[in-house]
Amino acid sequence: MAPFQPGWLAFPLGSLPSTDVLAAWHAILKHFPQIPGWPQLPLRGERENMYAQFGGGFPGISYEGHHVRVDRRGDLDGALGALYLAYLENDLTYGRLDATNASALEALRQGQVTLPSTVVALKGQVTGPISWGLTVVDQNQRPILYDEVLAEAVGKHLRLKAAWQERELARFAPQTIMMVDEPYMASFGSAFVSLSRDQVISLIEEVFAGLQGLKGIHCCGNTDWSILLNTSLNILSFDAYEYAATLATYATDVARFLDRGGMIAWGIVPAGTAAEAETVTSLVDRLHEAMNLLVEKGVSLDKLLHAGLVTPSCGLGSLAPNMVLRALELTFGVSVEMRRRYETSV
């Protein structure tokens, strides 16, 4: 198989505010014909929330509305043993998702969705171990990532969830892209997140180690980008509309990342009301301004142009339908325009 060429193609992020699975897929395939991805649909039920979605099978897990908890008061040895056995045997059935927590993915698996011949890659996502482990709490409201036993289990659990999903996606496309969503990395280094750099990298690499295809990280806020860029990720996805300047402060790390073949998914289309005032032209101009911030610090423009992808800045699940359509159309339009401008060089 030929190496994947980003070529300013576009792919979707996270959720859509739809309860109709096939309508959601139609919107995805229309606007992302080369790299579609199954959408999370949290309005269909609480189990499609990005934190509840990947909880199935975790020792002691319980669901209370949108809240996901682990009760440490019971005996978790049996469930932990089952998790570790699945991990050691690479039993991916442990990580299975179904119609209750990933209805759009299940529709694809069951043949209800036909992908077009234009597809070059298929994208999936899993909530990252930092964000999942800090959101899921025990009976004392303590994040399970601060529990030594459960923290180790989090990485292995999500590794199996991601690996099962990747295997399923590989049935439908020549290339897979698994994105690890880490919104809580925006709080790294603050009083709210007392984790070390090494802990973060170790947990993320545990999830990555189960993957065979392209793997990426999405963070929709500011963070210490050097941490993410120094993992084994292939694609860094970030909110380039708001945080391009913060990435530029890590220009040396970006340059090394590009040198080893890394790609950047520029979330240049705002996932909010700011999109109302933007056009394809204004966003393409803003994208070039974002790249120039890196170029001014010594990053190769040619390498940036060869490593670019386009996305919305974040998932669209909380937006009104008209704003979702606006964001999708703008993302598609920016991708088309960047490919038109650089078709001879990407």
N, C-alpha and C positions, 0 to 999 in steps of 0.2 A: 504494500500500500504506500502511495506517495505521501511524503510529509504534509501535514496539514498547513495550509496557507491562510492566514487570517484575512488578508486582503480587504480590510474594512467591512467585513460582513457584520451583520447585527444578530444579537441573540437576546431573548427576554430574560428578565429576572423575576424570581419569586411568584407573587400572587396576582390574581385578577379578582375584581369584585363581581363575580358571576356565580349563579347557582346552576347554570346550564352548561354541562360538561362539553357538549358538542359545539355550542356557540363559542365557548372559550377557546376550544381548539381551532375553530374557524378563524378567530381573530389572530391567534398565534401564527397559523400557517399563512395567512394573508400578508402579515407584516414581517415575518421571519422565515421566508421560504428556503433559505439555505441552512440556517441553524435554528430550528424550532426547539422548544423545550416544553415539557408538560407543566401546566400552571397549577400552583396551589390555589384551592378555592375555599377559603375559610368561611365564606358565607353559607356554604353547604352544611356546615356542622363544626362543632368545637374541636373535633378530632383532626380537622385539616389545618388548624393553627400550627405554625411552624415548630412549635415546641411540643405540642401534644402529638403531632404527626409521626414523630420518630421515637416515641416512647415505648411502643409495644414490645413486651418481653423483658424490659429492664427490671431488675430485682426490686420488688416492693412498690412498683409504680401504681399510682392511682390518679384519677382525673376528677376534678371538681370545677365544673364549668370550663373556663379557659385556663385554669390553674393545673399544673402538673406537680405531683408530690411523690416523695418516697418515704414510706413509714419505716424507720429504722428499729422500731420497737419489736417487730416480729423477727423470726428466724429467716434470714436471707441466704443462708448457706447453700440450700438446694438450688435456688434460682441463680446465685452467683456461680455455682458449679456448672449449671447448664450453659451459662454464658461462656465460661472459660473453656468448656469442652467444645462448644461450637467454634470458638475462636481458634483453638489449637487444631481442630480438624478442618478449619476453613469451611464450615457448614453454612453456606450462604442462605439456606432456607430460614435460618434464625432471623435474618434481616428483612424478611418479606413485608411489603406493604400491600394493602388491599383497598377495596372500594370505600371502606369507612374512613380511611385516612389519606388516601391519594386517588380520588375518583378519576382524575384526568389521566393519570398513569395507568390505572386499571383499564380505562376505556381503550387506550392504545394497546395494551397487552391482549385484550379480548377481541381485537380486530375491528373495533367500532370507528377507528380513525385510520385514514389512508394517507400516508406521507407522500408528498410529491417527489418526482424524480430529481428535483433541484436540490434535495437535501444532501449536504456534504458532512454534516455532523448533527448529533442529537444531544441536547443538553438536559441534564438532571441537576438536582440539588439536594443537599442534606444540611440541616442545621449543624453548625460547627460545635466542637466539644467545649470551647470556652463559653459561647453564648448559651448552649444547652445546659451545661453544668452549672452556670450561674443563675439561670432562670428556674430550673427544677430545684425545689427545696425539700428539706426533710420536715418532720412533724414540728420542729422548733423554728421553722422558717429560715433555716441555715442552708445556703446553697450547697448542693451535694459535691461541688468541686472542691470544697474545703474539708471534705471527709476523705481521708487517705485511701480507704478501701474502695469507696464508690468512685472517687476520681479516676482511679486506674480502670475501673469497669466502664466509665463513660467513653473513653477512647476506643476500647475494644467493641463496645456495643455499636457506636456510630460507624466504626470501620465496617462492620458486617452489614449495617443498613445501607451504607454507600456502595459496598461491593456487590450486594444483591441487585441493587438498582442499576448499577453499571452493566452488569451481566444481562439484565433484561433489555436495557436500551440498545445494547450491542446487537440484538436480534434484528433491529430495524434500520440501522445506519452503519456506514463504513467507519465512522469515527464517533467516539463518545466524549462529552465534556461534562465532568462532574464538578459542580461548584459547591464549595463549603461556605455557607453563609455565616459570617461572624460580626453581627452588628455590635456585640458587646466589646469588640476590640477598640471601639471608639472611647471606651472608659479605661483602657489599659493605662497603668501608671497613676491613676487617680486613687483617692481614698476608698473608692467603691470596689476596686479590683486589686486584691493583694496577691497577685501571682507574679512569679519571676519570668523573665524572658525565656529561660530554659524550659520552664514548665509549659509555657504556651507553645513553643516549638515542638516539644516532645508530644504533646496531645494532638496537635495538628498532623504531625508526621505519622502518628499511629493510624489516623484515618486515611491519610494518603497511601500508606503502605499496602492497603488492600486494593488499590486501584491500578488498572492496566492502561487506561486511556489517558486523555488530557485531564488535568486536575487544576482547579483554580480556587481562589478565595475572593469573596465579595465582602467588602466593608463599606458601609454607606456614610461613615463619618470620618473624622480625623483620627489618626492613630500613629504609633511608631511604625512607619512603613518598612523600616529596615528589618524588623522581625519577620514580617510576612514575605518580604523579598528574599530572605535568606532561608526560607523553607524550600522544599523541592517542587513548589508550584510551577505550573506552566503559564497560568493566566492570572494576572492581578486585575480585579474588577473593583472600580471605586467611583465615587461621586465626583466626577471631574467638573461638574457645573459649579459646585461650591468649594471643593477642596483641592483644586489643581495646584495651588501655591504650596500647600503642605507637602504634596508629593515631591515638588521641586527641591525642597530642603534635603531630600535624600537622593540627590542626583547621582552620586557615586554608586549607591546601591542599585539604582535604576539602570545605570550603564552596565554594571556587572550582570544584572538580570537579563538585559537584552543581549549581551554578548553570549550568554549560554542558551539563547533561543527563546527566552521568555516573551510573552505577549501581554499587551495592556488592553483591557476592555474599558474604553472611555465612556463613563456614564454622563454624557454631556447633555442629555435631555432631562430636564427637571421633572421629577415625579410629583408634581404639585401644581398649584395655580400659576406659578411663574411661567409655565409653558404657554399660557394664554398670550403673553407678550412676545414670544419668540417665534422665529421662522427658521426654515432650514438654513437659509443664508446666515442669519445671525448666530446660529449654533455652530455652523461650520467655522465661522470667524472666531468664535469663542474657543473652539477646539484647537485651532491653530495658535491662538494666544496661549492656551494651556501647554501645548507642546513647546512653544518658544521659551517658556519659563525654564524648561529642562535644557533646551538647546543653549540658552545663555549660560548655563552652568557646565557645559561641555558634553552633554549627551548628543549623540549623533542623530540628526534629523532623519537621515536616510534609514537608520535602524528603527526609529519611531514610526516612520511611514510604513515600513515593512512588517511591523508587529502590531498594527492597530486593529481593534474591533470596536463596535459601537453598541451601547446599551442605554436604556433609561438609567437614571441615577440610582434608582431603588425599585423595589416591587411596587405594583400599582393597586394592590388590593384594598387600600383605604380611600381610593379616589371615586368621585362621581363618574358615571359612565361616559359623559362627554369629555371629561379630562383624560380618561383612560384612552379613548380613541385619539385624542389630540397627541398624547405622548407616544402612542404606537405609530401614528402617521409621521411624526417628527423623527422618530428613531429610524424608521424605514427611509425617510427622505434624506437624512444625514448620511446614512450608509450609501445610498445610491449616488449622492453627490461626491462623496469622498472616493468612491470607486471610479466615478467618471473622471475626476481630476487626476487620479494617480493610476489609471488603468495600465499604463505602460511600465509602472515600477512596482506594482504589488500583484 
